[in-house]
Amino acid sequence: MSRPVLLVVEDDAALARQLRWAYEAYEVVVAGDRAAALDALRLHEPAVVTLDLGLPPDPDGTSEGFATLRDVLAAAPATKVIVASGHGERASALQAIGDGAWDFYAKPIDIDALGLIVARAFHVHALEAENRRLAARAVPSGFGGLLYASPEMAQVARQLERVAPADVSVMLLGASGTGKELLARGLHEASPRARGRFVAINCAAIPETLLEAELFGHEKGAFTGAVKTTEGKIEQAAGGTLFLDEIGDVPLSLQVKLLRFLQERVIERIGGRRAIPVDTRIVCATHQDVDAMVADGRFREDLYYRLAEIVVRIPALAARTGDAGLIARHFVQHYARTLNPVVTGLAADARAAVDGWTWPGNVRELENRVKRAVIMAEGKLVTAADLDLGTASADLNLRTAREAADRRAIGRALVQADGNVSAAARLLGISRPTLYDLLKAYDLQG
Ligand SMILES: Nc1ncnc2c1ncn2[C@@H]1O[C@H](COP(=O)(O)OP(=O)(O)OP(=O)(O)O)[C@@H](O)[C@H]1O
């Protein structure tokens, strides 16, 4: 097997020779200045580079060393650069770490100590490469950017893949921020209507009085302010998919009109007299407990059956084994690129905090926290404190630890039981009312 390449950027030829001789486990490539270092980087793509900051034409300063560090990391950001700090240059070594170097060592060189740092750098590089490979593999095709590695979400994706080609209505149930809109879009893209439009409307965000016009459109002069004829969202989605988010917030009066559209597949704009046929697929979502709403008359049962030919339950993020860490890594890389390129990953305490947190706001909360943390991070790694999870992680106290465990177990049981609350309760060994209480308490309805 060929030996891994260690690039030594060093203008002292005698020292470079000594390193080549000492590190026989590696193929040591030596570069004496910045240009040679970059050539060697392109040619050998070394995982690890040792860098003397004092390079010609500035052998007594550090400017050329820092420029080399910048160029190396710009060309190959995953490279582990270990910086040499001469006597009294500790401050520049620390600055180099801030600029993205992986570690530093003090001159004069202790061959064994540097050897350990180098070996560890190769090891970490290999782990990170493996992580990236796994993360890349975890991105499934077809569901527009949805990230997961958990069996719980794999099951959801499979269900949606199966129903995408059939022109049935789909109801997505899940707490806020679990990715319902992303899944609805994925469903559209995997369906024969993919060439048509995906039109989304959040029924909770629009005042009751305006919702009807938004959905059905209006003719010019239908009401004060209706200065021109306007198509509603339903018409806009003709040939494509209409995503009705927060369907549980549609008032009863409008539920009747929606039902009529779903039965007859024609709409009438407000103030219009013409029935306009519209062919669109309906996907809807809610975080509310629609079963309970139907039971106490807040949601029409006949409409429910039209909208929910297929019901898919989206587990809370805390109930997806391993997904929070995976998604956090993705967002760190994503936001680091534009907001703070020095940041390369999550510190160990941050990873533990991400795994332990209950994520009441699900993926949206995770994305927001990571984004803010990337901006706030002072070094290469995002810490638990940057995520604002430092004191609030699951081991804050027994109650939060229990809640996290409850959420995970309930989410999994619901997925396993295909959303059937009685079956999930049996799996969990608790009564149905107790499970309902827990679903309510943790806002896990659906
Ligand atoms: N599995 C995932 N992988 C990557 N990003 C995700 C995932 N799930 C959700 N997101 C992102 O999280 C954010 C929230 O997702 P989305 O808007 O789909 O949630 P939602 O369930 O519709 O929320 P709400 O009910 O509050 O409208 C979006 O920015 C979305 O891109």
The ligand as an SDF file (V2000), in Angstrom:
LIG
                    3D

 31 33  0  0  0  0  0  0  0  0999 V2000
  -34.9820   16.4840    7.1230 N   0  0  0  0  0  0  0  0  0  0  0  0
  -34.6050   17.7330    6.8150 C   0  0  0  0  0  0  0  0  0  0  0  0
  -33.4330   17.9630    6.2330 N   0  0  0  0  0  0  0  0  0  0  0  0
  -33.0380   19.2260    5.9350 C   0  0  0  0  0  0  0  0  0  0  0  0
  -33.7520   20.3130    6.1810 N   0  0  0  0  0  0  0  0  0  0  0  0
  -34.9300   20.1600    6.7490 C   0  0  0  0  0  0  0  0  0  0  0  0
  -35.4340   18.8540    7.0910 C   0  0  0  0  0  0  0  0  0  0  0  0
  -36.6480   19.0080    7.6420 N   0  0  0  0  0  0  0  0  0  0  0  0
  -36.8880   20.3240    7.6560 C   0  0  0  0  0  0  0  0  0  0  0  0
  -35.8830   21.0310    7.1160 N   0  0  0  0  0  0  0  0  0  0  0  0
  -35.7930   22.5090    7.0180 C   0  0  0  0  0  0  0  0  0  0  0  0
  -36.3570   23.0190    8.2190 O   0  0  0  0  0  0  0  0  0  0  0  0
  -37.1820   24.1450    7.9750 C   0  0  0  0  0  0  0  0  0  0  0  0
  -38.6120   23.8520    8.4150 C   0  0  0  0  0  0  0  0  0  0  0  0
  -39.1900   22.8830    7.5590 O   0  0  0  0  0  0  0  0  0  0  0  0
  -40.6810   23.0030    6.9990 P   0  0  0  0  0  0  0  0  0  0  0  0
  -41.0290   24.4400    6.7110 O   0  0  0  0  0  0  0  0  0  0  0  0
  -40.8330   22.0370    5.8940 O   0  0  0  0  0  0  0  0  0  0  0  0
  -41.4440   22.5200    8.3020 O   0  0  0  0  0  0  0  0  0  0  0  0
  -43.0050   22.4490    8.5780 P   0  0  0  0  0  0  0  0  0  0  0  0
  -43.2350   21.1700    9.2730 O   0  0  0  0  0  0  0  0  0  0  0  0
  -43.7660   22.7300    7.3090 O   0  0  0  0  0  0  0  0  0  0  0  0
  -43.1670   23.6040    9.6130 O   0  0  0  0  0  0  0  0  0  0  0  0
  -44.5070   24.4470    9.9900 P   0  0  0  0  0  0  0  0  0  0  0  0
  -45.5480   23.4530   10.3620 O   0  0  0  0  0  0  0  0  0  0  0  0
  -44.0470   25.2770   11.1380 O   0  0  0  0  0  0  0  0  0  0  0  0
  -44.8190   25.2510    8.7610 O   0  0  0  0  0  0  0  0  0  0  0  0
  -37.0350   24.4280    6.4940 C   0  0  0  0  0  0  0  0  0  0  0  0
  -36.0260   25.3840    6.3280 O   0  0  0  0  0  0  0  0  0  0  0  0
  -36.6330   23.1020    5.9080 C   0  0  0  0  0  0  0  0  0  0  0  0
  -35.8720   23.2780    4.7250 O   0  0  0  0  0  0  0  0  0  0  0  0
  1  2  1  0
  2  3  1  0
  2  7  2  0
  3  4  2  0
  4  5  1  0
  5  6  2  0
  6  7  1  0
  6 10  1  0
  7  8  1  0
  8  9  2  0
  9 10  1  0
 10 11  1  0
 11 12  1  0
 11 30  1  0
 12 13  1  0
 13 14  1  0
 13 28  1  0
 14 15  1  0
 15 16  1  0
 16 17  2  0
 16 18  1  0
 16 19  1  0
 19 20  1  0
 20 21  2  0
 20 22  1  0
 20 23  1  0
 23 24  1  0
 24 25  2  0
 24 26  1  0
 24 27  1  0
 28 29  1  0
 28 30  1  0
 30 31  1  0
M  END
$$$$
